[in-house]
Structures are given as C-alpha cells and as structure tokens.
Amino acid sequence: MNRVCSIFSQLLQLFPRGEFERAVHQHQAERHARGFSSWGQMVAMLFCQMGRAQSLREICGGLAACEGKLRHLGVSESPKRSTLAYANAHRPWQLYQTVFGQLLDKCQREVRGSKKFRFKNKLLSLDGSVIDLSATMYDWAKFRQTKGGVKLHLLLDHDGYLPKYAVIEPARKAEIKVARKLPLEPGTILVFDRGYTDYKWFARLTKQGVYFVTRQRWNGYYRVVKQRKVPQHGNILADQWVLLGHRSYRTGVAVRRVVVRDPETDKQFEFLTNHPGFAASTIAKIYRDRWQIEVFFKALKQSLRIKTFVGTSANALKTQIWTALIAMLVLKYLKLKSSYGWSLSNLVALLRQQLFVYRDLWTWLNDPFEPPPALQGLHDQLPLTF
C-alpha cells in the first residue's frame, strides 16, 4: 500500500518539532494557551500562505474539510475562527522570527553552484517595501492622512537570493534609521538605492570595513581629489576619488565615484562605492544585480498572502508577514533541492493544488507531470462476479 503522507505534511517536516518546541519555550508562547498549541497556529498560518486562504473562515474551513488528514500534520482538529484570531493577536510574533532563522540555516546549507561574481565577499542588497493598509482598520499604522501602512525592510543574500534579515516598521519611519542598526560583518558588500544616502553612515561603514555600492543623487555635491585611469572609447566615462558633501556636511572619508554609460539606452549612471579594488564595470554589475531584491518583493506580494490580512492588530499582522517569509523560504528550499527547473510562480501555483495529495514530495518536485505510481495490491484484487 502507499505509505506516503500528504505533501503538506512532508513540507512541515522541514520544521523539526524539537527545534520548534524550543522556540516556543524561549518566547513563552504558550504561557496563556488554552488547548490551541503554537504548532496548530503554525499549521493554520502556513495553510493560509500555501493554500492562499483569504480569511479566517477559509483557513478554518479548509482545514476542517480535511479532518481525516490533519493527524499527519500533528494536529487533532481544525481551530475555531475565534481561537485562531485570539492566537494571532496575542501569541508573540517573535516565535515565527525564530522559526524563520532555523529554516534559513537549512536553506543556506543547500546553496551551491557557481557564483555570479568572482569575489569571495558576502554580497547583500538592502531595500524596503511598503505594505498598504486601511487607515481606519489599522489606526496604529497611520502613514498619511487617508492611508496606513507598514514597511518591510529586508537584507537579501545574493548566494541563493535568500532573505537574510527582516524588520517590520511603521511606513513613516525613515529607511536610514533602520539601516544604521543593521548587523553587518566586515568585508560585506552592501548594495542599496539612493533612499539610504547618509554621508555619516557611509563614513561609519567604511570604518567598520563594510563596502557599499549605491547611486549618487542628482544634486549631490562632491569635490574630486584624484582621477583614476579609464579605458578609452569604452562605457566607463569617469573613475574618481571624491569627497562628498559641502562644508560641515561631509563623509570625512573619500569614496569612489564611477560614471558608466549604458550602451543600450545611452544613459549615464553615477555610482558611489568605498571599494578601492573592483573594476568600474564590476561596480556597475553589482548594482545591476540589486534588482533581485525588487524581484523578491514582487514574488512575495504576488505569490503569498501579504497584501491583505486576517487580523487587524500589530501582532497579528507581523505574525502573518513572518509566516509569509517562512513560506518563501520553504519555496526557496524546494527549488534548491529540486532538479526540475521551477519558476517560483509555477511552483507555488502547482503546490497549492497538491497540498493534501498523498504522494512523495521529492519525486513530484523532480518530475511534476509524471503520474503517481499505482497503489500496490490494487490489481491483485479478484474481480466481482454475479
């Protein structure tokens, strides 16, 4: 007979119960629990993400319709709407931040293959994306007069394009205030756009041994202190050491200013970096690869439940965003383990249809359009006679 459990159950095996329970104990997540475990909440919110459930009613109803298969998920019955709503509003969202870190370690161990760049430095992209909210329903997250919102600040590791670090803050909070608190190791190359321009922060990154690559603002003041040689008749128009700022508003250290012409559009792009050794063309390629964090945000919002929410409190919203990031790591992990050339959109769409199908997950991942093997013993049954 077929001994395989549902695909959803096999996905949950990526979260060892021992590790999960240690995280529950660390955050005292079940201090006031009344019969509804943190694991049950985790299963329900991952079903919300993977199954694309639109409301608490759809989450609880979808799980209730699969009562016979829930025991494979480690839960005895589907939760009530009020029970799940209360857990989302009061159970600490930091639990899912810890679970995210546990799964991230597994994903990083699976990253392999050739790197896009030859240097050995860790390459990270930094950006933030606003998640719009109703100003009346989410009065704690007021952004503008008639609009609310939170901002997801993200560090994307270019080795596997995995989310390395995330912070959820009110949308009105300036991006640079979050950037100043980031834990960055010496030797890291950090790529960000012009929204993070802060000359004092640039100087601090340089003193910490952290390299950065960014665009120069159109009205940025600078003074050239040294010219570097550039190839003739090429796309590199300038390579200079400059002092940024004017009078008291300066970096205090010299940075490189690289001007590159795009041969396709004939536009000029001005980049700033504190790395002395990279070729000017490499600086341009590094910044171009920053587009991957925009791709990540787009995939997160289109493929998972992060634009509308099943709770209105700050804790419920952060719980749903962190479970969305966990679901994204699950998808990234499946892509890393699979030999089939999945796109993220196809993987999440087909996986949604297969959640409660009983077949081997890894066999399906490598050959998704191959029919499942016939059940053993099915053809050995004697035919009925009348």
C-alpha positions in Angstrom: 0.0 0.0 0.0 1.0 3.6 -0.4 2.7 4.7 2.8 3.3 8.4 1.8 1.6 11.1 3.8 0.2 14.3 2.3 2.6 16.8 0.6 1.6 19.5 3.2 2.7 17.0 6.0 6.0 16.5 4.2 6.5 20.2 4.0 6.0 20.5 7.7 8.8 18.0 8.3 11.2 20.8 7.4 10.4 22.1 10.9 11.6 19.5 13.4 9.2 19.5 16.4 12.1 19.6 18.9 13.5 22.8 17.4 10.0 24.3 17.2 9.2 23.5 20.8 12.5 25.0 22.0 11.5 28.2 20.2 8.0 28.1 21.9 9.7 27.7 25.3 12.2 30.5 24.5 9.4 33.0 23.8 6.9 31.5 26.3 4.4 31.4 23.5 2.0 29.0 25.3 2.0 30.8 28.7 -1.7 31.5 28.4 -2.6 28.8 25.8 -6.0 27.1 26.3 -5.8 23.9 24.3 -4.7 25.5 21.0 -1.0 24.9 20.6 1.6 27.0 18.8 2.1 24.2 16.4 -1.5 24.3 15.5 -1.3 28.0 14.8 1.8 27.4 12.7 0.0 24.8 10.6 -3.0 27.1 10.1 -0.9 30.2 9.1 1.2 28.2 6.7 -2.0 26.8 5.2 -3.1 30.4 4.8 0.1 31.2 2.8 0.4 28.0 0.8 -3.3 27.5 0.3 -3.9 31.2 -0.5 -6.8 31.4 2.1 -8.4 34.8 2.0 -9.9 34.9 5.6 -10.1 33.2 8.9 -13.2 31.4 7.6 -11.3 30.0 4.7 -8.4 28.9 6.8 -10.5 27.1 9.4 -13.0 25.8 6.8 -10.2 24.5 4.5 -8.6 22.6 7.4 -11.9 21.3 8.7 -12.7 19.9 5.2 -9.5 17.7 5.6 -10.2 16.4 9.1 -9.1 12.9 8.1 -5.7 14.1 7.0 -4.9 16.5 9.9 -3.4 13.9 12.1 -0.5 13.7 9.6 0.1 17.4 10.3 0.4 16.9 14.0 -2.9 18.5 14.9 -6.1 16.7 16.1 -8.7 19.1 14.7 -9.1 22.4 12.9 -9.2 25.5 15.0 -12.2 27.7 15.5 -12.1 31.2 14.0 -12.2 33.0 17.3 -9.4 30.7 18.7 -7.1 31.4 15.7 -7.9 35.1 15.8 -7.0 35.3 19.5 -3.8 33.4 19.0 -2.7 35.7 16.1 -3.5 38.8 18.2 -1.8 37.6 21.5 0.8 34.9 20.8 4.2 36.6 20.3 5.2 37.1 16.6 8.9 36.7 17.7 8.3 33.0 17.7 8.0 32.9 14.0 11.0 35.2 13.6 13.0 32.4 15.4 11.5 29.7 13.3 12.4 31.7 10.2 16.1 31.8 11.4 16.0 28.0 11.9 14.8 27.3 8.4 17.2 29.9 6.9 20.1 27.9 8.3 18.8 24.8 6.4 18.5 26.8 3.2 22.0 28.3 3.4 23.4 24.8 3.7 21.8 23.8 0.4 23.1 26.8 -1.6 25.7 25.5 -4.0 26.9 26.0 -7.6 28.9 28.7 -9.4 28.8 32.3 -8.1 27.8 35.2 -10.3 30.9 37.2 -9.2 34.4 36.1 -8.7 35.0 37.8 -5.4 34.5 35.9 -2.1 32.9 38.8 -0.2 29.3 38.3 1.0 27.0 40.4 -1.3 23.8 41.8 0.3 21.1 44.0 -1.0 19.1 46.3 1.3 15.7 47.7 0.5 12.3 48.3 1.9 8.8 47.8 0.6 5.6 49.5 1.8 2.6 47.3 2.5 -0.5 49.4 2.3 -3.2 49.2 5.0 -6.5 50.8 5.7 -6.1 53.9 7.9 -9.5 53.2 9.6 -8.9 49.5 10.3 -5.2 49.8 11.2 -5.2 53.1 13.1 -1.9 52.1 14.9 -0.1 52.2 11.5 -1.0 55.7 10.2 1.1 56.7 7.3 -0.6 59.5 5.6 -3.9 61.4 6.2 -6.1 58.8 4.5 -3.7 55.9 4.3 -1.9 53.4 6.6 1.0 51.1 6.1 4.0 49.2 7.4 7.3 48.8 5.7 9.2 45.5 5.4 12.9 46.2 5.4 14.9 43.3 4.0 18.5 42.2 3.5 18.8 39.8 0.6 21.7 37.4 0.4 22.8 37.0 -3.2 24.0 33.5 -2.5 20.8 31.8 -3.4 18.9 35.1 -3.2 17.6 34.2 0.3 16.2 36.8 2.8 18.9 37.0 5.4 17.4 39.6 7.8 14.0 41.4 8.0 12.5 44.2 10.1 8.8 45.3 10.1 8.4 49.0 11.0 5.8 51.7 10.5 5.9 53.1 7.0 6.5 56.6 8.2 9.8 55.6 9.8 12.8 56.7 7.7 14.7 53.8 5.9 18.1 55.1 7.1 17.1 54.8 10.7 16.7 51.0 10.2 19.9 50.8 8.1 22.0 52.3 10.9 21.1 49.4 13.2 21.8 46.5 10.8 24.3 43.9 12.0 26.9 43.8 9.2 30.2 41.9 9.2 33.5 43.4 8.0 34.1 42.5 4.3 30.4 42.5 3.4 29.4 44.3 0.2 26.1 46.2 0.8 24.1 47.4 -2.2 21.2 50.0 -1.8 19.5 52.7 -3.7 19.6 56.5 -3.2 16.9 56.4 -0.5 19.7 55.4 2.0 22.0 58.3 1.3 23.6 59.4 4.5 27.2 60.6 4.4 27.9 60.0 8.1 26.6 56.4 7.7 28.9 56.0 4.6 31.8 57.0 6.8 30.8 54.6 9.6 30.5 51.7 7.1 34.0 52.5 5.8 35.5 52.5 9.3 33.7 49.2 10.1 35.3 47.6 7.0 31.9 47.2 5.2 31.9 48.0 1.5 28.9 49.7 -0.2 27.6 50.4 -3.7 24.9 52.9 -4.4 23.7 55.5 -6.8 24.6 59.2 -6.5 21.9 61.7 -6.0 21.4 64.1 -8.9 22.0 67.1 -6.6 24.8 65.6 -4.6 27.8 67.9 -4.0 31.3 66.5 -4.3 34.9 67.5 -4.8 37.3 65.4 -6.9 40.6 64.6 -5.1 42.0 62.0 -7.5 41.4 60.8 -11.1 41.8 57.1 -12.0 42.5 55.9 -15.5 39.6 54.7 -17.6 39.7 52.7 -20.8 39.4 54.8 -24.0 36.4 54.5 -26.2 34.6 52.4 -23.6 31.5 52.7 -21.5 33.4 53.9 -18.4 33.3 57.7 -18.5 34.9 58.5 -15.1 36.5 56.8 -12.1 37.4 59.2 -9.4 38.1 59.6 -5.7 35.8 62.3 -4.3 34.9 64.0 -1.1 31.1 64.1 -0.7 29.2 66.9 0.9 29.7 70.6 1.5 31.3 72.4 4.4 30.2 70.6 7.6 28.0 68.0 5.9 30.7 65.6 4.6 31.6 62.0 4.8 35.0 62.6 6.3 36.5 60.0 4.0 37.0 59.8 0.3 34.7 57.5 -1.8 34.9 56.4 -5.4 32.6 57.9 -8.0 32.1 55.8 -11.1 30.2 57.1 -14.2 29.0 54.4 -16.6 27.2 54.8 -19.9 24.5 52.2 -20.8 25.2 51.2 -24.4 21.5 50.2 -24.9 19.9 53.4 -23.7 22.9 55.8 -23.9 22.0 57.0 -20.4 24.7 57.8 -17.8 24.7 56.3 -14.3 26.7 57.6 -11.4 27.7 55.1 -8.7 29.4 55.6 -5.3 31.5 53.0 -3.6 34.2 52.7 -1.0 35.8 49.6 -2.5 39.2 50.5 -3.9 40.0 47.3 -5.9 37.0 46.4 -8.1 36.9 47.4 -11.7 34.4 50.1 -12.6 32.5 47.6 -14.7 32.2 45.3 -11.7 30.7 48.1 -9.6 28.0 48.6 -12.3 27.3 44.9 -12.5 27.0 44.7 -8.7 24.4 47.5 -8.6 22.5 45.9 -11.5 22.2 42.7 -9.5 20.4 44.7 -6.8 17.3 44.3 -9.0 16.9 40.8 -7.4 15.6 42.3 -4.2 12.8 44.0 -6.2 12.1 40.6 -7.8 11.9 39.1 -4.3 9.4 41.7 -3.1 7.3 41.2 -6.2 7.2 37.4 -5.8 6.4 37.8 -2.1 3.4 40.0 -2.7 2.1 38.1 -5.8 2.5 34.5 -4.6 1.8 34.7 -0.9 -0.8 36.4 1.5 0.9 39.6 2.4 -1.3 42.3 0.9 -4.5 41.6 2.8 -4.6 40.3 6.4 -6.7 38.1 8.6 -6.2 40.2 11.7 -6.0 44.0 12.4 -3.7 44.1 15.4 0.0 44.8 15.1 0.8 41.3 16.5 -1.5 39.5 14.0 -0.1 41.5 11.1 3.5 40.7 12.0 2.7 37.1 12.6 1.2 36.8 9.0 4.2 38.6 7.5 6.7 36.4 9.2 4.8 33.2 8.2 4.9 34.6 4.6 8.6 34.9 4.9 8.8 31.3 6.3 6.7 30.1 3.3 9.0 31.9 0.9 12.0 30.1 2.5 10.1 26.8 2.1 9.7 27.5 -1.6 13.3 28.5 -2.0 14.4 25.3 -0.2 12.3 23.2 -2.6 13.8 25.0 -5.6 17.3 24.3 -4.2 16.6 20.6 -3.7 14.8 20.0 -7.0 16.4 19.0 -10.3 13.4 20.4 -12.2 13.7 24.0 -13.5 10.9 25.5 -11.4 9.9 29.2 -11.6 8.7 30.4 -8.2 5.2 31.3 -9.6 4.7 27.9 -11.1 5.9 26.1 -8.0 3.6 27.9 -5.6 0.6 27.5 -8.0 1.0 23.8 -8.5 2.0 23.2 -4.9 -1.3 24.8 -3.8 -3.2 22.2 -5.8 -1.2 19.3 -4.4 -1.2 20.2 -0.6 -3.4 17.3 0.6 -2.5 14.9 -2.2 -0.8 11.7 -0.9 2.4 11.3 -3.0 6.1 11.6 -2.4 7.0 15.3 -2.4 10.6 14.9 -3.7 9.6 12.6 -6.5 6.9 15.1 -7.6 9.3 18.0 -7.3 11.8 16.4 -9.7 9.1 15.2 -12.2 5.9 17.1 -11.5 4.0 15.9 -14.6 4.7 12.2 -14.2 1.6 10.4 -12.9 2.0 8.9 -9.4 2.7 5.2 -9.2 -0.2 2.8 -8.9 -1.0 1.6 -5.4 0.5 -1.8 -4.6 -2.0 -4.6 -4.5 -4.7 -2.8 -6.4 -4.6 -5.1 -9.4 -4.4 -8.2 -7.2 -8.0 -8.0 -6.1 -10.2 -10.6 -7.6 -13.0 -9.4 -9.9 -16.5 -9.3 -8.7 -18.8 -12.0 -10.2 -22.6 -12.1 -10.2 
